[in-house]
């Protein structure tokens, strides 16, 4: 679906939900390094592979490695350019905002507190099945008393586009210079966060 048809054939959105790492913040997480430390091939989807580990000792070892990397990422995280201003702009216009992340709660809360991210509705992997499972977006829609079709999900990776599609939400890909290959699977895309408020209002039919 191209952007024009996505706007004309979808319900007007009423809320915006964000991924965290790589979208709102740069936590400098090196997933290849995490895989290397664990002893898995680069590119292995961490949470999905972890779910297949039956040995409790091995599971604990892997969880600890992921835990240490995520906490280090939380301490190093910085705002993606324009993201804070975009959130502030959307908040001022009255848009409900939320975060759905595959990160653990402890690291997520650390990032939110450190950077003072102005979003209170936040779901982590302890709260629901991880993306691309649609459960997280469904829970957020339920809490906001909306349908999933009234949500725009903004992210930077394939799982973000898939979770939106699986939930029946619209997706917006934040282009970071290394994810162009996903653009065809996104309903919309932006290359800088200063473009997001205009896009949101365009999709919603405001102005």
N, C-alpha and C positions, 0 to 999 in steps of 0.2 A: 504494500500500500504506500503510495507516495504521500507527501505532506498535505497536498491540496485535498486529496480524497479522504485522508484521515480526519481533516478538519470538518469536511462537509458530511461525512457519514457517521460520525461518532457523537454520543451525547456530550453536551458541554461539561467540561471538567469542573470540579468544585473543590479539589484539594491537590496538593503536590507532595509526593513522597520521594525521599532521596536515599540513595546508597550513601555510605560514609567514605570508606577508603577509596582514594582515586577519583572521588566525585566532589565531596565537600572539602575533604582534607587529603593532604599528601603525607602518609605515614611512613613512606619509604620502605614499606614491607617488600622484601625480596623473596618471592615465592620459590624461586629456583634454589636460593640458599636454604630455605626451610626444608624443601624436599631433599637437598643434599645432606643436611644435618640429620634428617630422619633415615636417609638411605634409600629414598624412593627416587624414581626417574623424574627429571625436571618436567613440569607440566602436569604432574599428578594432581587431580582435584583432592585437596587435603581432607575435607570433611567427609566426602563420599568414600574415600579410601579408608579413613579412620573407622568408619562405620562397619567395615568388613573385617577389622582386626578382632579376633575372638580371644586371644591370649590377654589376660588382664594386665600382666606385667608389661607386655609390649604396648598395649593400649595406653597405659600410664606413662611410659617412656615417650611415646609420640605426643600425647597430650601436653606433657611438660615442655617439650621442644616448641610446639606451637604456642603455648602459653607465654614462654619467655620472649619469643619473637613478637607476639602481639603487644605485650606490655612495653617492650622496647620501642615498638612503632608508635604506641600511644604517647610515649614521652617525647618522641621526635616529631610528632605530627605538626603540620602547619597548614594554614588555610590555602586552598586552591584560589588563585587570583580571581577576585570578583565574587566569590561565593558568599561571603558574609554580607556584602552590600546587596546582593541579589535576595538573600533571605530577608534582610531588613526591609527591602522594597516590597516583597510579597506580603510580609507580615503587616506592614502599614496599610496595604490594600485589603487586608482582612482574609487572606488565604489561609486555611488550615494547612499546617505543615507537619510532616512526620519523617522519621528515619527507619528504614528496614535494612539491617546489616547482617552479614554472616559472621561478624566478629563476636567474641565473647563479651558478656556484660561488663566485666571488670575493666577491660581495655576501652570499651566504648564509653563508659562513664568517665574514665580518666581523660579521654580526648574531649568529651563534651564539657567537662569542668575546666580543663586547662585552657581551652580556646573559647569558652563561654558561648557555645553554640546555642542560639536562641530557639531550640526546638525541645518540647517536653514529651511528645509522644514518640517513644523509641522502642523498637523491638530488636532483640539480638537472637543469636542461635539458641539461647536457653529458653526463649519464649515461644518458639515455633520451629517447625521443620525448616532447614536452610533453603534459601533460593537455589534453584529455580522453582521449588515447591511453592504454590500460590498461597499457602496457609497464612503467611505473614501479611500479605496485602489484604487478604480476606478479613483478618482480625482488625487491621487498621480501618478498613472500610466500615466494619461493624461498629467500632468505637466512635467513628465520625458520623455514623448513621447515614452512610452513603452506599451506593453500589460501587463495585470495583470499576465499572465502566466510567465512573465519574472521577477517577484518579489518574493523574499523570505521574509516572515513575521515572525518575532521572537517575541514570547510572553511567558507568564507563565500560562495562564488560558484558560479555555474552549472557551470563546468568541474569543480569539486570533486565535485558531485553526479553529473555525467556520467562522470567517470573511475571512480567507485565502481560505477556501474551497468554500465559497459563491462567492468569487471574481475570483476563478480559479487560485489562487496563491499557491505556496508551503509554508508549515508552518514548523517552528522549535520551539520546546518546550524547554524553559529553565527550567531545573529541579531544584526545590528549596527545595526538601525534603518533600514537602507536596502536590505535584501535580502529583504523579506517576500515578494516575487513568486516566489521560488524554493522556498517552503516545501512546496508540494504535490509537488515532485520529490524531497524528502528523506525518508529512512526515519524519521529522528528529528530533533529540533531542540532547542537550548538557547538561552536568552537571557543566561546568565551561566555562566562556566566552573566556578563552584562546584557546578553541577548535573551536570557531566560524570562524576565518579567514581561517583555513584549510578546514573546511566544506564548506564554501562559494566557495572557489576556486575549491574544488572537484566537487561540483554541477555544477559550471560554465564550467567545463572542462578545466580550466587553468592548474593547477597541483595539 
